[in-house]
Amino acid sequence: QVQLQESGPGLVKPSGTLSLTCAVSGGSISSSNWWNRVRHNNWWNWVRQPPGKGLEWIGEIYHNGSTNYNPSLKSRVTISVDKSKNQFSLKLTSVTAADTAVYYCARWDAQTDAFDIWGQGTMVAVSS
Amino acid sequence: QSALTQPPSASGSPGQSVTISCTGTSSDVGDYNFVSWYQQHPGKAPKLMIYEVSKRPSGVPDRFSGSKSGNTASLTVSGLQAEDEADYYCSSYVGSNNVVFGGGTKLTVL
């Protein structure tokens, strides 16, 4: 049973960089399974939720390092993968109070074309 | 890409049915059958309830069902129970390897 766990600082200063890591356990981030679907394999995602608001997709990474980002955040986001540690990471630069949110990592499952596994989420506040 | 449109709230009494809509465009909901629904209880992570418009993952009660017509997808919860009270979010693949969520609907069981 694959599980995801986010970690990282809970407080970031304005104009600074938010850095989070998602550890994958119970399965490999480099799964070799291939499905005859629109998206043939699993992708590893970041989703955030500002306090009292809805979900916002940030971006995703494939185990080979290929990435896709939300166009509205693309200029500030970098997602990377460390296969040796079975984890992937998020960096968001030039943060403001608007980036205060609960950050979730989630797996996009190629068999269901949906986010089937989520981490518990980690709250990050942007404040001086 | 714009967020999908959901009503901010919905409600029903125990045992009743309630339907939540999710309206997009011909470029997202109308163009793909990759619409999914998530249930989120306060302080918890979202949980997948419906995928590919109308399919249920293992373990999700058959009281939950999904459908789509044109640019609008819908989630119906039949036989409402107290534990169904939660926020519900729709999501759609929008092509070019992008995903968009709805604004969320707070379901209240009266």
Interface residues (C-beta under 8 A of the other chain):
Chain A: V38 R39 N45 V47 K53 G54 L55 E56 W57 E60 N68 N70 P71 S72 Y104 A106 W108 T112 D113 A114 F115 D116 W118 G119 Q120 G121
Chain B: Q1 A3 F34 S36 Y38 A45 P46 K47 L48 Y51 E52 K55 P57 Y89 S91 Y93 S96 N97 N98 V99 V100 F101 G102 G103 G104
